[in-house]
Amino acid sequence: MELQVRNLCKSYRKKEALRDVSFTLRKGIYGLLGENGAGKSTLMRMMSTVDFPTKGSICYDGKDIFQMDEEYRSLIGYMPQNYSVCASFTAKDFLEYMGVLKGMSKEKLKSRINEVLEFVNLSDVANKKVKTFSGGMKRRIGIAQAIIDEPKILILDEPTAGLDPKERIRFSNIISDMGKEKMVLLSTHIVSDIEAIASELVVMKKGEVLETGNVDGLIQNVKGKVWETVVSQEIYQKLRKQRSVIHLKQMGKDVQVRFVGEKYPDIENSQAEPTLEDYYIFTGGIMNESEE
């Protein structure tokens, strides 16, 4: 099972949303990281055949996904970032509707609907209309429809948006388990979620792929460049202009700072163990410096 993205480009009139994007996905969980406008949602729409590339190709096991048509769509579960559900549907009716569209039998649907509603913690509102749901609940029904037919490929755009911490942990655990047998690509602004779930990473910026690789391996790229210190407000104001600050905490007259980059001179710097967030901020910092 292999999904190849090769030299993918997408233009909307004068705007270039994707530029020469290439990478390969296999079985496992991949995190897609990038700031707003990086092209993540555009890429995911094309990988789901909702949109078409201007140039380039996407192939599943050597076959063009747009030529595969229904054969490919039967393999994927897709949850877009801006997901909407017909308000008059109940949760159960909506999942039945989506299951029928995906060609599932009524017998299979009956048991599967109960399973996915339990997974997304909506069993108690199965017969309530979606229009009564909160934003987080609507997000969960979106996740449910993506996995209703047990797809081989899951493409999830901001799936944890609107979920509370307990739900995010539960979702992470289930997706981690799914990754043993499926190909999963997910994007999220919550970097810690990707670090907890994904083993591989695709990093995007301004329509291009900056880097791909194993999460742990990429994190090691910033080993020795992550620091923690406590400084005065005056020194902090200088430091923040010269280094990429990850976190700060006010401590009376002083500031506790975690930053990434070179050791800051003339203060006490304690080296810290790097995280994916450190790597991501450092990568963005390098790019910003090179563009100035």
C-alpha positions as CSV (number, residue, x, y, z in Angstrom):
1,M,0.0,0.0,0.0
2,E,1.6,3.2,-1.2
3,L,0.4,6.7,-2.1
4,Q,2.8,8.8,-4.2
5,V,2.4,12.5,-4.6
6,R,4.7,13.7,-7.4
7,N,5.5,17.3,-8.5
8,L,2.0,18.5,-7.4
9,C,1.1,22.0,-8.3
10,K,-2.2,23.9,-7.8
11,S,-3.0,27.4,-9.0
12,Y,-6.1,29.5,-8.4
13,R,-6.0,32.3,-11.0
14,K,-2.9,34.2,-10.0
15,K,-2.4,32.4,-6.6
16,E,-0.1,29.4,-6.4
17,A,-1.5,27.3,-3.6
18,L,0.9,24.3,-4.1
19,R,4.3,24.3,-5.8
20,D,6.1,21.1,-6.8
21,V,5.0,19.0,-3.8
22,S,6.4,15.5,-3.7
23,F,6.3,12.7,-1.0
24,T,5.3,9.1,-0.4
25,L,2.9,7.7,2.2
26,R,2.8,4.0,3.3
27,K,1.1,2.2,6.1
28,G,1.3,4.2,9.3
29,I,0.4,7.7,10.7
30,Y,1.7,10.9,9.1
31,G,1.4,14.3,10.6
32,L,1.0,17.3,8.3
33,L,2.4,20.5,9.8
34,G,2.3,24.0,8.5
35,E,1.0,27.5,9.3
36,N,-2.3,28.8,7.9
37,G,-2.0,29.2,4.2
38,A,0.7,26.6,3.8
39,G,-1.5,24.6,1.5
40,K,-2.4,21.7,3.8
41,S,-6.1,21.7,3.1
42,T,-5.6,22.2,-0.6
43,L,-3.3,19.1,-0.6
44,M,-5.8,17.0,1.4
45,R,-8.7,17.9,-0.9
46,M,-6.7,16.7,-3.9
47,M,-5.6,13.5,-2.1
48,S,-9.3,12.9,-1.5
49,T,-10.2,13.7,-5.2
50,V,-12.4,16.6,-4.1
51,D,-10.1,18.9,-6.1
52,F,-7.8,18.5,-9.0
53,P,-4.1,19.4,-9.5
54,T,-3.0,22.0,-12.1
55,K,0.1,19.8,-12.6
56,G,1.6,16.7,-11.2
57,S,0.1,13.4,-10.1
58,I,-1.2,11.3,-7.1
59,C,-0.9,7.6,-7.5
60,Y,-2.1,4.7,-5.3
61,D,0.0,1.6,-5.9
62,G,1.1,3.0,-9.3
63,K,-2.4,3.9,-10.5
64,D,-3.6,7.5,-10.9
65,I,-6.2,8.1,-8.3
66,F,-8.3,10.3,-10.6
67,Q,-8.5,7.5,-13.2
68,M,-9.3,4.9,-10.4
69,D,-12.4,7.0,-9.6
70,E,-14.8,5.0,-7.4
71,E,-12.2,2.3,-6.8
72,Y,-10.0,4.8,-5.0
73,R,-12.8,6.6,-3.2
74,S,-13.9,3.3,-1.7
75,L,-10.5,3.1,0.0
76,I,-10.6,6.5,1.7
77,G,-12.2,8.2,4.6
78,Y,-12.0,12.0,4.5
79,M,-12.9,14.7,7.0
80,P,-12.4,18.2,5.7
81,Q,-11.5,21.2,7.9
82,N,-14.9,22.9,7.4
83,Y,-17.2,20.1,7.9
84,S,-21.0,20.6,7.7
85,V,-23.9,18.2,8.2
86,C,-27.5,18.6,7.2
87,A,-29.1,19.9,10.4
88,S,-32.3,17.9,10.0
89,F,-30.5,14.6,10.2
90,T,-30.1,12.7,13.5
91,A,-26.6,11.4,14.2
92,K,-27.8,7.8,13.4
93,D,-29.6,8.9,10.2
94,F,-26.6,10.8,9.0
95,L,-24.2,7.9,9.5
96,E,-26.7,5.6,7.7
97,Y,-26.9,8.0,4.8
98,M,-23.1,8.2,4.5
99,G,-22.8,4.5,4.8
100,V,-25.2,3.9,2.0
101,L,-23.4,6.4,-0.2
102,K,-20.2,4.4,0.4
103,G,-21.9,1.2,-0.7
104,M,-22.3,-0.5,2.7
105,S,-25.0,-3.1,3.3
106,K,-27.8,-2.4,5.8
107,E,-26.7,-5.4,7.9
108,K,-23.1,-4.1,8.2
109,L,-24.3,-0.6,8.8
110,K,-26.5,-1.5,11.8
111,S,-23.6,-2.8,13.9
112,R,-21.0,-0.3,12.5
113,I,-23.1,2.8,13.3
114,N,-23.3,1.7,17.0
115,E,-19.5,1.1,17.0
116,V,-18.5,4.5,15.6
117,L,-21.0,6.4,17.8
118,E,-19.5,4.8,20.8
119,F,-16.0,5.6,19.6
120,V,-16.7,9.3,19.2
121,N,-18.7,9.3,22.4
122,L,-22.1,10.2,20.8
123,S,-24.1,7.0,21.7
124,D,-26.3,8.9,24.1
125,V,-27.4,11.4,21.4
126,A,-27.7,8.9,18.5
127,N,-31.3,9.9,17.9
128,K,-30.9,13.7,18.4
129,K,-30.7,16.1,15.5
130,V,-27.3,17.4,14.5
131,K,-28.6,21.0,14.7
132,T,-28.7,20.6,18.5
133,F,-25.0,19.6,18.6
134,S,-22.2,21.8,19.9
135,G,-19.2,22.5,17.6
136,G,-17.2,19.8,19.2
137,M,-20.0,17.2,18.8
138,K,-20.3,18.1,15.1
139,R,-16.6,17.5,14.8
140,R,-17.0,14.1,16.3
141,I,-19.8,13.1,13.9
142,G,-17.4,14.2,11.1
143,I,-14.8,11.8,12.4
144,A,-17.5,9.1,12.7
145,Q,-18.5,9.3,9.0
146,A,-14.8,9.2,7.9
147,I,-14.3,5.8,9.5
148,I,-17.8,4.3,9.0
149,D,-16.7,1.9,6.3
150,E,-13.3,1.1,7.8
151,P,-11.3,2.7,5.0
152,K,-7.7,1.7,4.3
153,I,-6.7,5.4,3.9
154,L,-7.8,8.1,6.4
155,I,-7.3,11.8,5.5
156,L,-8.2,14.0,8.5
157,D,-8.0,17.8,8.3
158,E,-8.0,19.3,11.8
159,P,-9.9,16.4,13.4
160,T,-9.3,17.4,17.0
161,A,-10.5,21.0,16.6
162,G,-13.2,21.6,19.2
163,L,-12.6,18.4,21.2
164,D,-11.9,18.7,24.9
165,P,-8.6,17.3,26.3
166,K,-10.2,14.0,27.4
167,E,-11.7,13.5,23.9
168,R,-8.4,14.4,22.2
169,I,-6.6,11.7,24.2
170,R,-9.2,9.1,23.4
171,F,-9.1,10.0,19.7
172,S,-5.3,9.9,19.7
173,N,-5.3,6.4,21.2
174,I,-7.7,5.0,18.7
175,I,-6.0,6.6,15.7
176,S,-2.6,5.2,17.0
177,D,-4.2,1.7,17.0
178,M,-5.6,2.3,13.5
179,G,-2.2,3.2,12.2
180,K,-1.1,-0.4,12.5
181,E,-3.3,-1.4,9.5
182,K,-4.1,1.9,7.8
183,M,-2.5,4.8,6.1
184,V,-3.4,7.9,8.1
185,L,-2.7,11.5,7.2
186,L,-3.8,14.2,9.7
187,S,-3.2,17.9,10.1
188,T,-3.7,19.8,13.3
189,H,-2.5,23.1,14.9
190,I,-2.0,21.2,18.1
191,V,1.6,20.1,17.6
192,S,1.6,17.9,20.7
193,D,-1.2,15.8,19.2
194,I,1.0,15.0,16.2
195,E,3.9,14.2,18.4
196,A,1.7,11.8,20.4
197,I,0.2,10.1,17.4
198,A,2.4,10.3,14.3
199,S,5.6,8.5,13.5
200,E,6.3,10.4,10.3
201,L,6.0,14.1,9.4
202,V,5.4,16.3,6.4
203,V,6.2,19.9,7.0
204,M,4.8,22.6,4.7
205,K,5.4,26.3,4.2
206,K,3.9,28.6,1.6
207,G,2.8,25.8,-0.7
208,E,6.0,23.8,-0.6
209,V,7.2,20.8,1.4
210,L,10.1,21.9,3.6
211,E,11.0,18.5,5.1
212,T,9.7,14.9,5.5
213,G,10.9,12.2,7.8
214,N,10.6,10.3,11.0
215,V,9.3,12.4,13.9
216,D,12.0,11.4,16.4
217,G,14.7,11.8,13.8
218,L,13.6,15.4,12.9
219,I,13.3,16.3,16.6
220,Q,17.0,15.3,17.1
221,N,17.9,17.9,14.5
222,V,17.4,20.6,17.2
223,K,19.1,18.7,20.0
224,G,21.6,21.1,21.6
225,K,19.7,24.1,20.4
226,V,16.8,24.3,22.9
227,W,17.4,26.3,26.1
228,E,15.7,27.4,29.3
229,T,16.6,30.4,31.4
230,V,15.3,33.0,33.8
231,V,16.1,36.6,32.9
232,S,15.1,40.1,33.8
233,Q,12.4,41.8,31.7
234,E,15.0,44.0,30.1
235,I,17.1,41.1,28.9
236,Y,14.0,39.2,27.8
237,Q,13.0,42.1,25.5
238,K,16.4,41.8,23.8
239,L,16.3,38.0,23.7
240,R,12.9,37.7,22.1
241,K,14.1,39.8,19.1
242,Q,17.1,37.5,18.5
243,R,15.8,34.0,19.3
244,S,12.7,32.0,18.6
245,V,10.8,31.9,21.9
246,I,8.8,28.7,22.5
247,H,7.2,29.5,25.9
248,L,7.5,32.2,28.6
249,K,6.2,32.5,32.1
250,Q,6.1,35.7,34.1
251,M,7.8,35.3,37.5
252,G,7.4,38.6,39.3
253,K,10.1,40.9,38.0
254,D,11.7,38.1,36.0
255,V,10.7,35.9,33.0
256,Q,11.2,32.2,32.6
257,V,11.9,31.5,28.9
258,R,12.3,28.5,26.7
259,F,13.9,29.3,23.4
260,V,15.4,27.6,20.4
261,G,18.6,28.6,18.5
262,E,22.1,29.4,19.6
263,K,23.0,29.8,23.3
264,Y,22.3,33.4,24.4
265,P,25.5,35.2,25.6
266,D,26.1,36.5,29.1
267,I,23.3,34.7,30.8
268,E,22.9,31.3,32.4
269,N,21.5,28.9,29.8
270,S,20.2,25.4,30.7
271,Q,20.0,22.9,27.8
272,A,16.5,21.3,27.4
273,E,15.4,18.1,25.8
274,P,13.8,19.0,22.4
275,T,10.2,18.4,21.4
276,L,8.4,18.5,18.1
277,E,7.1,22.0,18.9
278,D,10.8,23.1,19.3
279,Y,11.7,21.6,16.0
280,Y,8.7,23.2,14.2
281,I,9.4,26.7,15.7
282,F,13.1,26.3,14.9
283,T,12.4,25.3,11.3
284,G,10.0,28.3,10.8
285,G,12.6,30.6,12.5
286,I,15.3,29.5,10.0
287,M,13.0,30.1,7.1
288,N,11.9,33.5,8.3
289,E,15.5,34.6,8.8
290,S,16.5,33.5,5.3
291,E,13.6,35.4,3.8
292,E,14.5,38.7,5.5
